[in-house]
Structure formats: C-alpha cells, structure tokens
Amino acid sequence: KLTVAEAELDPHRGAGELERAVRAFDPRPGAWLLVEGRRMKVKAASLADDGPELGVIAGRDGAPVLGTVDGGLRLEKVQPAGKRVQTGAEWLNGRRGEPAHAGR
C-alpha cells in the first residue's frame, strides 16, 4: 500500500524519476513537494531541457521549473495547499515570477 510519505518529490533525485513518480502517484496519494514550508501537490509534470539550481523553482519559458540533480522538472499542473488545481504558469504569475525554494 502506498503512503503519502512515499509520494514526496525530493529535488535530490533525478528529473526523470520525479516525472515518473508524478504519474505513478496520480490520483492517490498524489505527488507533492514542500515549497517554502507548505505542501503543494503536483498533478502533471514533464522534463525540461535545463533547470535552475538544485531545489529552486524558477520560471523558464513562462512555466515553473524545479531544479533537480540532473536537470529540470517542468511543473505543468499544481495544487497549492488550500487552493484549486491550476496550471504552473498561473501559480508562477501569482508569485509575480519570484523563484521559490522547494524541499526540506
């Protein structure tokens, strides 16, 4: 049986592994990561050509990209704690393009 703790996306893992985890944990228990101390579910993701530094979520071509050990993970659809599901671009616009820090 899958647990919520197993569905945490750790930036210290590879981008390909994280992208597969997002698909594997959908819909339950749902892949998630900590963004500045708050849980954010990741509903859809894809691989990015390059990424920011490890553990940083920054805008690339209008979408948020999580920096991992071997590249970037583009966050296509996310659900911040207590909010509705939104596209990564909408989430990034809500932050006014400011980068965020992910992980523990």
Phi and psi restraints in degrees (range 20) as a CNS / XPLOR table:
assign (resid 1 and name C) (resid 2 and name N)
       (resid 2 and name CA) (resid 2 and name C) 1.0 -78.0 20.0 2
assign (resid 2 and name N) (resid 2 and name CA)
       (resid 2 and name C) (resid 3 and name N) 1.0 142.6 20.0 2
assign (resid 2 and name C) (resid 3 and name N)
       (resid 3 and name CA) (resid 3 and name C) 1.0 -112.3 20.0 2
assign (resid 3 and name N) (resid 3 and name CA)
       (resid 3 and name C) (resid 4 and name N) 1.0 162.5 20.0 2
assign (resid 3 and name C) (resid 4 and name N)
       (resid 4 and name CA) (resid 4 and name C) 1.0 -63.9 20.0 2
assign (resid 4 and name N) (resid 4 and name CA)
       (resid 4 and name C) (resid 5 and name N) 1.0 -37.2 20.0 2
assign (resid 4 and name C) (resid 5 and name N)
       (resid 5 and name CA) (resid 5 and name C) 1.0 -62.4 20.0 2
assign (resid 5 and name N) (resid 5 and name CA)
       (resid 5 and name C) (resid 6 and name N) 1.0 -34.6 20.0 2
assign (resid 5 and name C) (resid 6 and name N)
       (resid 6 and name CA) (resid 6 and name C) 1.0 -69.1 20.0 2
assign (resid 6 and name N) (resid 6 and name CA)
       (resid 6 and name C) (resid 7 and name N) 1.0 -22.6 20.0 2
assign (resid 6 and name C) (resid 7 and name N)
       (resid 7 and name CA) (resid 7 and name C) 1.0 -86.7 20.0 2
assign (resid 7 and name N) (resid 7 and name CA)
       (resid 7 and name C) (resid 8 and name N) 1.0 2.8 20.0 2
assign (resid 7 and name C) (resid 8 and name N)
       (resid 8 and name CA) (resid 8 and name C) 1.0 -71.5 20.0 2
assign (resid 8 and name N) (resid 8 and name CA)
       (resid 8 and name C) (resid 9 and name N) 1.0 133.4 20.0 2
assign (resid 8 and name C) (resid 9 and name N)
       (resid 9 and name CA) (resid 9 and name C) 1.0 -90.9 20.0 2
assign (resid 9 and name N) (resid 9 and name CA)
       (resid 9 and name C) (resid 10 and name N) 1.0 114.5 20.0 2
assign (resid 9 and name C) (resid 10 and name N)
       (resid 10 and name CA) (resid 10 and name C) 1.0 -101.3 20.0 2
assign (resid 10 and name N) (resid 10 and name CA)
       (resid 10 and name C) (resid 11 and name N) 1.0 120.3 20.0 2
assign (resid 10 and name C) (resid 11 and name N)
       (resid 11 and name CA) (resid 11 and name C) 1.0 -60.4 20.0 2
assign (resid 11 and name N) (resid 11 and name CA)
       (resid 11 and name C) (resid 12 and name N) 1.0 -14.2 20.0 2
assign (resid 11 and name C) (resid 12 and name N)
       (resid 12 and name CA) (resid 12 and name C) 1.0 -80.1 20.0 2
assign (resid 12 and name N) (resid 12 and name CA)
       (resid 12 and name C) (resid 13 and name N) 1.0 3.8 20.0 2
assign (resid 12 and name C) (resid 13 and name N)
       (resid 13 and name CA) (resid 13 and name C) 1.0 -104.0 20.0 2
assign (resid 13 and name N) (resid 13 and name CA)
       (resid 13 and name C) (resid 14 and name N) 1.0 167.5 20.0 2
assign (resid 13 and name C) (resid 14 and name N)
       (resid 14 and name CA) (resid 14 and name C) 1.0 -71.8 20.0 2
assign (resid 14 and name N) (resid 14 and name CA)
       (resid 14 and name C) (resid 15 and name N) 1.0 153.3 20.0 2
assign (resid 14 and name C) (resid 15 and name N)
       (resid 15 and name CA) (resid 15 and name C) 1.0 -62.1 20.0 2
assign (resid 15 and name N) (resid 15 and name CA)
       (resid 15 and name C) (resid 16 and name N) 1.0 -40.8 20.0 2
assign (resid 15 and name C) (resid 16 and name N)
       (resid 16 and name CA) (resid 16 and name C) 1.0 -62.9 20.0 2
assign (resid 16 and name N) (resid 16 and name CA)
       (resid 16 and name C) (resid 17 and name N) 1.0 -40.8 20.0 2
assign (resid 16 and name C) (resid 17 and name N)
       (resid 17 and name CA) (resid 17 and name C) 1.0 -64.9 20.0 2
assign (resid 17 and name N) (resid 17 and name CA)
       (resid 17 and name C) (resid 18 and name N) 1.0 -41.4 20.0 2
assign (resid 17 and name C) (resid 18 and name N)
       (resid 18 and name CA) (resid 18 and name C) 1.0 -67.4 20.0 2
assign (resid 18 and name N) (resid 18 and name CA)
       (resid 18 and name C) (resid 19 and name N) 1.0 -38.7 20.0 2
assign (resid 18 and name C) (resid 19 and name N)
       (resid 19 and name CA) (resid 19 and name C) 1.0 -63.3 20.0 2
assign (resid 19 and name N) (resid 19 and name CA)
       (resid 19 and name C) (resid 20 and name N) 1.0 -40.5 20.0 2
assign (resid 19 and name C) (resid 20 and name N)
       (resid 20 and name CA) (resid 20 and name C) 1.0 -68.5 20.0 2
assign (resid 20 and name N) (resid 20 and name CA)
       (resid 20 and name C) (resid 21 and name N) 1.0 -35.1 20.0 2
assign (resid 20 and name C) (resid 21 and name N)
       (resid 21 and name CA) (resid 21 and name C) 1.0 -64.6 20.0 2
assign (resid 21 and name N) (resid 21 and name CA)
       (resid 21 and name C) (resid 22 and name N) 1.0 -37.7 20.0 2
assign (resid 21 and name C) (resid 22 and name N)
       (resid 22 and name CA) (resid 22 and name C) 1.0 -59.7 20.0 2
assign (resid 22 and name N) (resid 22 and name CA)
       (resid 22 and name C) (resid 23 and name N) 1.0 -44.9 20.0 2
assign (resid 22 and name C) (resid 23 and name N)
       (resid 23 and name CA) (resid 23 and name C) 1.0 -69.0 20.0 2
assign (resid 23 and name N) (resid 23 and name CA)
       (resid 23 and name C) (resid 24 and name N) 1.0 -38.9 20.0 2
assign (resid 23 and name C) (resid 24 and name N)
       (resid 24 and name CA) (resid 24 and name C) 1.0 -68.0 20.0 2
assign (resid 24 and name N) (resid 24 and name CA)
       (resid 24 and name C) (resid 25 and name N) 1.0 -36.0 20.0 2
assign (resid 24 and name C) (resid 25 and name N)
       (resid 25 and name CA) (resid 25 and name C) 1.0 -91.9 20.0 2
assign (resid 25 and name N) (resid 25 and name CA)
       (resid 25 and name C) (resid 26 and name N) 1.0 8.5 20.0 2
assign (resid 25 and name C) (resid 26 and name N)
       (resid 26 and name CA) (resid 26 and name C) 1.0 -93.4 20.0 2
assign (resid 26 and name N) (resid 26 and name CA)
       (resid 26 and name C) (resid 27 and name N) 1.0 132.7 20.0 2
assign (resid 26 and name C) (resid 27 and name N)
       (resid 27 and name CA) (resid 27 and name C) 1.0 -90.1 20.0 2
assign (resid 27 and name N) (resid 27 and name CA)
       (resid 27 and name C) (resid 28 and name N) 1.0 -21.0 20.0 2
assign (resid 27 and name C) (resid 28 and name N)
       (resid 28 and name CA) (resid 28 and name C) 1.0 -122.3 20.0 2
assign (resid 28 and name N) (resid 28 and name CA)
       (resid 28 and name C) (resid 29 and name N) 1.0 140.0 20.0 2
assign (resid 28 and name C) (resid 29 and name N)
       (resid 29 and name CA) (resid 29 and name C) 1.0 -80.6 20.0 2
assign (resid 29 and name N) (resid 29 and name CA)
       (resid 29 and name C) (resid 30 and name N) 1.0 -6.6 20.0 2
assign (resid 29 and name C) (resid 30 and name N)
       (resid 30 and name CA) (resid 30 and name C) 1.0 91.9 20.0 2
assign (resid 30 and name N) (resid 30 and name CA)
       (resid 30 and name C) (resid 31 and name N) 1.0 123.3 20.0 2
assign (resid 30 and name C) (resid 31 and name N)
       (resid 31 and name CA) (resid 31 and name C) 1.0 -70.5 20.0 2
assign (resid 31 and name N) (resid 31 and name CA)
       (resid 31 and name C) (resid 32 and name N) 1.0 144.2 20.0 2
assign (resid 31 and name C) (resid 32 and name N)
       (resid 32 and name CA) (resid 32 and name C) 1.0 -150.7 20.0 2
assign (resid 32 and name N) (resid 32 and name CA)
       (resid 32 and name C) (resid 33 and name N) 1.0 163.3 20.0 2
assign (resid 32 and name C) (resid 33 and name N)
       (resid 33 and name CA) (resid 33 and name C) 1.0 -146.8 20.0 2
assign (resid 33 and name N) (resid 33 and name CA)
       (resid 33 and name C) (resid 34 and name N) 1.0 156.9 20.0 2
assign (resid 33 and name C) (resid 34 and name N)
       (resid 34 and name CA) (resid 34 and name C) 1.0 -86.6 20.0 2
assign (resid 34 and name N) (resid 34 and name CA)
       (resid 34 and name C) (resid 35 and name N) 1.0 126.0 20.0 2
assign (resid 34 and name C) (resid 35 and name N)
       (resid 35 and name CA) (resid 35 and name C) 1.0 -120.0 20.0 2
assign (resid 35 and name N) (resid 35 and name CA)
       (resid 35 and name C) (resid 36 and name N) 1.0 107.7 20.0 2
assign (resid 35 and name C) (resid 36 and name N)
       (resid 36 and name CA) (resid 36 and name C) 1.0 51.3 20.0 2
assign (resid 36 and name N) (resid 36 and name CA)
       (resid 36 and name C) (resid 37 and name N) 1.0 44.8 20.0 2
assign (resid 36 and name C) (resid 37 and name N)
       (resid 37 and name CA) (resid 37 and name C) 1.0 85.7 20.0 2
assign (resid 37 and name N) (resid 37 and name CA)
       (resid 37 and name C) (resid 38 and name N) 1.0 -3.8 20.0 2
assign (resid 37 and name C) (resid 38 and name N)
       (resid 38 and name CA) (resid 38 and name C) 1.0 -116.1 20.0 2
assign (resid 38 and name N) (resid 38 and name CA)
       (resid 38 and name C) (resid 39 and name N) 1.0 144.1 20.0 2
assign (resid 38 and name C) (resid 39 and name N)
       (resid 39 and name CA) (resid 39 and name C) 1.0 -78.2 20.0 2
assign (resid 39 and name N) (resid 39 and name CA)
       (resid 39 and name C) (resid 40 and name N) 1.0 134.6 20.0 2
assign (resid 39 and name C) (resid 40 and name N)
       (resid 40 and name CA) (resid 40 and name C) 1.0 -131.0 20.0 2
assign (resid 40 and name N) (resid 40 and name CA)
       (resid 40 and name C) (resid 41 and name N) 1.0 123.9 20.0 2
assign (resid 40 and name C) (resid 41 and name N)
       (resid 41 and name CA) (resid 41 and name C) 1.0 -77.8 20.0 2
assign (resid 41 and name N) (resid 41 and name CA)
       (resid 41 and name C) (resid 42 and name N) 1.0 144.7 20.0 2
assign (resid 41 and name C) (resid 42 and name N)
       (resid 42 and name CA) (resid 42 and name C) 1.0 -113.1 20.0 2
assign (resid 42 and name N) (resid 42 and name CA)
       (resid 42 and name C) (resid 43 and name N) 1.0 113.1 20.0 2
assign (resid 42 and name C) (resid 43 and name N)
       (resid 43 and name CA) (resid 43 and name C) 1.0 -89.5 20.0 2
assign (resid 43 and name N) (resid 43 and name CA)
       (resid 43 and name C) (resid 44 and name N) 1.0 -30.9 20.0 2
assign (resid 43 and name C) (resid 44 and name N)
       (resid 44 and name CA) (resid 44 and name C) 1.0 -151.4 20.0 2
assign (resid 44 and name N) (resid 44 and name CA)
       (resid 44 and name C) (resid 45 and name N) 1.0 142.4 20.0 2
assign (resid 44 and name C) (resid 45 and name N)
       (resid 45 and name CA) (resid 45 and name C) 1.0 -150.5 20.0 2
assign (resid 45 and name N) (resid 45 and name CA)
       (resid 45 and name C) (resid 46 and name N) 1.0 159.2 20.0 2
assign (resid 45 and name C) (resid 46 and name N)
       (resid 46 and name CA) (resid 46 and name C) 1.0 -144.6 20.0 2
assign (resid 46 and name N) (resid 46 and name CA)
       (resid 46 and name C) (resid 47 and name N) 1.0 166.5 20.0 2
assign (resid 46 and name C) (resid 47 and name N)
       (resid 47 and name CA) (resid 47 and name C) 1.0 -78.2 20.0 2
assign (resid 47 and name N) (resid 47 and name CA)
       (resid 47 and name C) (resid 48 and name N) 1.0 140.8 20.0 2
assign (resid 47 and name C) (resid 48 and name N)
       (resid 48 and name CA) (resid 48 and name C) 1.0 -108.3 20.0 2
assign (resid 48 and name N) (resid 48 and name CA)
       (resid 48 and name C) (resid 49 and name N) 1.0 153.0 20.0 2
assign (resid 48 and name C) (resid 49 and name N)
       (resid 49 and name CA) (resid 49 and name C) 1.0 -61.4 20.0 2
assign (resid 49 and name N) (resid 49 and name CA)
       (resid 49 and name C) (resid 50 and name N) 1.0 -44.4 20.0 2
assign (resid 49 and name C) (resid 50 and name N)
       (resid 50 and name CA) (resid 50 and name C) 1.0 -142.4 20.0 2
assign (resid 50 and name N) (resid 50 and name CA)
       (resid 50 and name C) (resid 51 and name N) 1.0 165.2 20.0 2
assign (resid 50 and name C) (resid 51 and name N)
       (resid 51 and name CA) (resid 51 and name C) 1.0 -138.6 20.0 2
assign (resid 51 and name N) (resid 51 and name CA)
       (resid 51 and name C) (resid 52 and name N) 1.0 166.5 20.0 2
assign (resid 51 and name C) (resid 52 and name N)
       (resid 52 and name CA) (resid 52 and name C) 1.0 -71.3 20.0 2
assign (resid 52 and name N) (resid 52 and name CA)
       (resid 52 and name C) (resid 53 and name N) 1.0 -172.8 20.0 2
assign (resid 52 and name C) (resid 53 and name N)
       (resid 53 and name CA) (resid 53 and name C) 1.0 -64.2 20.0 2
assign (resid 53 and name N) (resid 53 and name CA)
       (resid 53 and name C) (resid 54 and name N) 1.0 162.0 20.0 2
assign (resid 53 and name C) (resid 54 and name N)
       (resid 54 and name CA) (resid 54 and name C) 1.0 -54.4 20.0 2
assign (resid 54 and name N) (resid 54 and name CA)
       (resid 54 and name C) (resid 55 and name N) 1.0 126.5 20.0 2
assign (resid 54 and name C) (resid 55 and name N)
       (resid 55 and name CA) (resid 55 and name C) 1.0 82.4 20.0 2
assign (resid 55 and name N) (resid 55 and name CA)
       (resid 55 and name C) (resid 56 and name N) 1.0 5.4 20.0 2
assign (resid 55 and name C) (resid 56 and name N)
       (resid 56 and name CA) (resid 56 and name C) 1.0 -106.7 20.0 2
assign (resid 56 and name N) (resid 56 and name CA)
       (resid 56 and name C) (resid 57 and name N) 1.0 138.4 20.0 2
assign (resid 56 and name C) (resid 57 and name N)
       (resid 57 and name CA) (resid 57 and name C) 1.0 -107.2 20.0 2
assign (resid 57 and name N) (resid 57 and name CA)
       (resid 57 and name C) (resid 58 and name N) 1.0 115.8 20.0 2
assign (resid 57 and name C) (resid 58 and name N)
       (resid 58 and name CA) (resid 58 and name C) 1.0 -132.7 20.0 2
assign (resid 58 and name N) (resid 58 and name CA)
       (resid 58 and name C) (resid 59 and name N) 1.0 156.7 20.0 2
assign (resid 58 and name C) (resid 59 and name N)
       (resid 59 and name CA) (resid 59 and name C) 1.0 -75.0 20.0 2
assign (resid 59 and name N) (resid 59 and name CA)
       (resid 59 and name C) (resid 60 and name N) 1.0 132.7 20.0 2
assign (resid 59 and name C) (resid 60 and name N)
       (resid 60 and name CA) (resid 60 and name C) 1.0 -137.3 20.0 2
assign (resid 60 and name N) (resid 60 and name CA)
       (resid 60 and name C) (resid 61 and name N) 1.0 117.6 20.0 2
assign (resid 60 and name C) (resid 61 and name N)
       (resid 61 and name CA) (resid 61 and name C) 1.0 55.0 20.0 2
assign (resid 61 and name N) (resid 61 and name CA)
       (resid 61 and name C) (resid 62 and name N) 1.0 39.0 20.0 2
assign (resid 61 and name C) (resid 62 and name N)
       (resid 62 and name CA) (resid 62 and name C) 1.0 81.2 20.0 2
assign (resid 62 and name N) (resid 62 and name CA)
       (resid 62 and name C) (resid 63 and name N) 1.0 6.0 20.0 2
assign (resid 62 and name C) (resid 63 and name N)
       (resid 63 and name CA) (resid 63 and name C) 1.0 -131.0 20.0 2
assign (resid 63 and name N) (resid 63 and name CA)
       (resid 63 and name C) (resid 64 and name N) 1.0 149.2 20.0 2
assign (resid 63 and name C) (resid 64 and name N)
       (resid 64 and name CA) (resid 64 and name C) 1.0 -75.1 20.0 2
assign (resid 64 and name N) (resid 64 and name CA)
       (resid 64 and name C) (resid 65 and name N) 1.0 137.6 20.0 2
assign (resid 64 and name C) (resid 65 and name N)
       (resid 65 and name CA) (resid 65 and name C) 1.0 -126.5 20.0 2
assign (resid 65 and name N) (resid 65 and name CA)
       (resid 65 and name C) (resid 66 and name N) 1.0 128.7 20.0 2
assign (resid 65 and name C) (resid 66 and name N)
       (resid 66 and name CA) (resid 66 and name C) 1.0 -89.9 20.0 2
assign (resid 66 and name N) (resid 66 and name CA)
       (resid 66 and name C) (resid 67 and name N) 1.0 128.1 20.0 2
assign (resid 66 and name C) (resid 67 and name N)
       (resid 67 and name CA) (resid 67 and name C) 1.0 -78.9 20.0 2
assign (resid 67 and name N) (resid 67 and name CA)
       (resid 67 and name C) (resid 68 and name N) 1.0 126.3 20.0 2
assign (resid 67 and name C) (resid 68 and name N)
       (resid 68 and name CA) (resid 68 and name C) 1.0 -119.1 20.0 2
assign (resid 68 and name N) (resid 68 and name CA)
       (resid 68 and name C) (resid 69 and name N) 1.0 -178.8 20.0 2
assign (resid 68 and name C) (resid 69 and name N)
       (resid 69 and name CA) (resid 69 and name C) 1.0 -65.9 20.0 2
assign (resid 69 and name N) (resid 69 and name CA)
       (resid 69 and name C) (resid 70 and name N) 1.0 -25.0 20.0 2
assign (resid 69 and name C) (resid 70 and name N)
       (resid 70 and name CA) (resid 70 and name C) 1.0 -129.1 20.0 2
assign (resid 70 and name N) (resid 70 and name CA)
       (resid 70 and name C) (resid 71 and name N) 1.0 25.8 20.0 2
assign (resid 70 and name C) (resid 71 and name N)
       (resid 71 and name CA) (resid 71 and name C) 1.0 148.1 20.0 2
assign (resid 71 and name N) (resid 71 and name CA)
       (resid 71 and name C) (resid 72 and name N) 1.0 -148.6 20.0 2
assign (resid 71 and name C) (resid 72 and name N)
       (resid 72 and name CA) (resid 72 and name C) 1.0 -128.4 20.0 2
assign (resid 72 and name N) (resid 72 and name CA)
       (resid 72 and name C) (resid 73 and name N) 1.0 152.3 20.0 2
assign (resid 72 and name C) (resid 73 and name N)
       (resid 73 and name CA) (resid 73 and name C) 1.0 -120.2 20.0 2
assign (resid 73 and name N) (resid 73 and name CA)
       (resid 73 and name C) (resid 74 and name N) 1.0 113.5 20.0 2
assign (resid 73 and name C) (resid 74 and name N)
       (resid 74 and name CA) (resid 74 and name C) 1.0 -78.8 20.0 2
assign (resid 74 and name N) (resid 74 and name CA)
       (resid 74 and name C) (resid 75 and name N) 1.0 124.6 20.0 2
assign (resid 74 and name C) (resid 75 and name N)
       (resid 75 and name CA) (resid 75 and name C) 1.0 -90.0 20.0 2
assign (resid 75 and name N) (resid 75 and name CA)
       (resid 75 and name C) (resid 76 and name N) 1.0 101.9 20.0 2
assign (resid 75 and name C) (resid 76 and name N)
       (resid 76 and name CA) (resid 76 and name C) 1.0 -78.9 20.0 2
assign (resid 76 and name N) (resid 76 and name CA)
       (resid 76 and name C) (resid 77 and name N) 1.0 -47.3 20.0 2
assign (resid 76 and name C) (resid 77 and name N)
       (resid 77 and name CA) (resid 77 and name C) 1.0 -133.9 20.0 2
assign (resid 77 and name N) (resid 77 and name CA)
       (resid 77 and name C) (resid 78 and name N) 1.0 132.4 20.0 2
assign (resid 77 and name C) (resid 78 and name N)
       (resid 78 and name CA) (resid 78 and name C) 1.0 -134.9 20.0 2
assign (resid 78 and name N) (resid 78 and name CA)
       (resid 78 and name C) (resid 79 and name N) 1.0 162.8 20.0 2
assign (resid 78 and name C) (resid 79 and name N)
       (resid 79 and name CA) (resid 79 and name C) 1.0 -138.3 20.0 2
assign (resid 79 and name N) (resid 79 and name CA)
       (resid 79 and name C) (resid 80 and name N) 1.0 97.1 20.0 2
assign (resid 79 and name C) (resid 80 and name N)
       (resid 80 and name CA) (resid 80 and name C) 1.0 -63.8 20.0 2
assign (resid 80 and name N) (resid 80 and name CA)
       (resid 80 and name C) (resid 81 and name N) 1.0 156.5 20.0 2
assign (resid 80 and name C) (resid 81 and name N)
       (resid 81 and name CA) (resid 81 and name C) 1.0 -55.1 20.0 2
assign (resid 81 and name N) (resid 81 and name CA)
       (resid 81 and name C) (resid 82 and name N) 1.0 126.1 20.0 2
assign (resid 81 and name C) (resid 82 and name N)
       (resid 82 and name CA) (resid 82 and name C) 1.0 77.0 20.0 2
assign (resid 82 and name N) (resid 82 and name CA)
       (resid 82 and name C) (resid 83 and name N) 1.0 9.0 20.0 2
assign (resid 82 and name C) (resid 83 and name N)
       (resid 83 and name CA) (resid 83 and name C) 1.0 -120.9 20.0 2
assign (resid 83 and name N) (resid 83 and name CA)
       (resid 83 and name C) (resid 84 and name N) 1.0 173.9 20.0 2
assign (resid 83 and name C) (resid 84 and name N)
       (resid 84 and name CA) (resid 84 and name C) 1.0 -82.1 20.0 2
assign (resid 84 and name N) (resid 84 and name CA)
       (resid 84 and name C) (resid 85 and name N) 1.0 166.9 20.0 2
assign (resid 84 and name C) (resid 85 and name N)
       (resid 85 and name CA) (resid 85 and name C) 1.0 -69.4 20.0 2
assign (resid 85 and name N) (resid 85 and name CA)
       (resid 85 and name C) (resid 86 and name N) 1.0 134.7 20.0 2
assign (resid 85 and name C) (resid 86 and name N)
       (resid 86 and name CA) (resid 86 and name C) 1.0 -143.7 20.0 2
assign (resid 86 and name N) (resid 86 and name CA)
       (resid 86 and name C) (resid 87 and name N) 1.0 162.8 20.0 2
assign (resid 86 and name C) (resid 87 and name N)
       (resid 87 and name CA) (resid 87 and name C) 1.0 -71.7 20.0 2
assign (resid 87 and name N) (resid 87 and name CA)
       (resid 87 and name C) (resid 88 and name N) 1.0 159.1 20.0 2
assign (resid 87 and name C) (resid 88 and name N)
       (resid 88 and name CA) (resid 88 and name C) 1.0 -60.9 20.0 2
assign (resid 88 and name N) (resid 88 and name CA)
       (resid 88 and name C) (resid 89 and name N) 1.0 -36.5 20.0 2
assign (resid 88 and name C) (resid 89 and name N)
       (resid 89 and name CA) (resid 89 and name C) 1.0 -64.0 20.0 2
assign (resid 89 and name N) (resid 89 and name CA)
       (resid 89 and name C) (resid 90 and name N) 1.0 -40.2 20.0 2
assign (resid 89 and name C) (resid 90 and name N)
       (resid 90 and name CA) (resid 90 and name C) 1.0 -63.4 20.0 2
assign (resid 90 and name N) (resid 90 and name CA)
       (resid 90 and name C) (resid 91 and name N) 1.0 -42.6 20.0 2
assign (resid 90 and name C) (resid 91 and name N)
       (resid 91 and name CA) (resid 91 and name C) 1.0 -62.7 20.0 2
assign (resid 91 and name N) (resid 91 and name CA)
       (resid 91 and name C) (resid 92 and name N) 1.0 -43.0 20.0 2
assign (resid 91 and name C) (resid 92 and name N)
       (resid 92 and name CA) (resid 92 and name C) 1.0 -64.8 20.0 2
assign (resid 92 and name N) (resid 92 and name CA)
       (resid 92 and name C) (resid 93 and name N) 1.0 -40.3 20.0 2
assign (resid 92 and name C) (resid 93 and name N)
       (resid 93 and name CA) (resid 93 and name C) 1.0 -63.4 20.0 2
assign (resid 93 and name N) (resid 93 and name CA)
       (resid 93 and name C) (resid 94 and name N) 1.0 -36.9 20.0 2
assign (resid 93 and name C) (resid 94 and name N)
       (resid 94 and name CA) (resid 94 and name C) 1.0 -63.8 20.0 2
assign (resid 94 and name N) (resid 94 and name CA)
       (resid 94 and name C) (resid 95 and name N) 1.0 -27.7 20.0 2
assign (resid 94 and name C) (resid 95 and name N)
       (resid 95 and name CA) (resid 95 and name C) 1.0 -89.4 20.0 2
assign (resid 95 and name N) (resid 95 and name CA)
       (resid 95 and name C) (resid 96 and name N) 1.0 2.5 20.0 2
assign (resid 95 and name C) (resid 96 and name N)
       (resid 96 and name CA) (resid 96 and name C) 1.0 57.6 20.0 2
assign (resid 96 and name N) (resid 96 and name CA)
       (resid 96 and name C) (resid 97 and name N) 1.0 34.3 20.0 2
assign (resid 96 and name C) (resid 97 and name N)
       (resid 97 and name CA) (resid 97 and name C) 1.0 78.1 20.0 2
assign (resid 97 and name N) (resid 97 and name CA)
       (resid 97 and name C) (resid 98 and name N) 1.0 1.0 20.0 2
assign (resid 97 and name C) (resid 98 and name N)
       (resid 98 and name CA) (resid 98 and name C) 1.0 -69.0 20.0 2
assign (resid 98 and name N) (resid 98 and name CA)
       (resid 98 and name C) (resid 99 and name N) 1.0 137.5 20.0 2
assign (resid 98 and name C) (resid 99 and name N)
       (resid 99 and name CA) (resid 99 and name C) 1.0 -67.6 20.0 2
assign (resid 99 and name N) (resid 99 and name CA)
       (resid 99 and name C) (resid 100 and name N) 1.0 155.6 20.0 2
assign (resid 99 and name C) (resid 100 and name N)
       (resid 100 and name CA) (resid 100 and name C) 1.0 -125.5 20.0 2
assign (resid 100 and name N) (resid 100 and name CA)
       (resid 100 and name C) (resid 101 and name N) 1.0 159.0 20.0 2
assign (resid 100 and name C) (resid 101 and name N)
       (resid 101 and name CA) (resid 101 and name C) 1.0 -107.9 20.0 2
assign (resid 101 and name N) (resid 101 and name CA)
       (resid 101 and name C) (resid 102 and name N) 1.0 129.1 20.0 2
assign (resid 101 and name C) (resid 102 and name N)
       (resid 102 and name CA) (resid 102 and name C) 1.0 -112.9 20.0 2
assign (resid 102 and name N) (resid 102 and name CA)
       (resid 102 and name C) (resid 103 and name N) 1.0 155.9 20.0 2
assign (resid 102 and name C) (resid 103 and name N)
       (resid 103 and name CA) (resid 103 and name C) 1.0 99.1 20.0 2
assign (resid 103 and name N) (resid 103 and name CA)
       (resid 103 and name C) (resid 104 and name N) 1.0 179.5 20.0 2
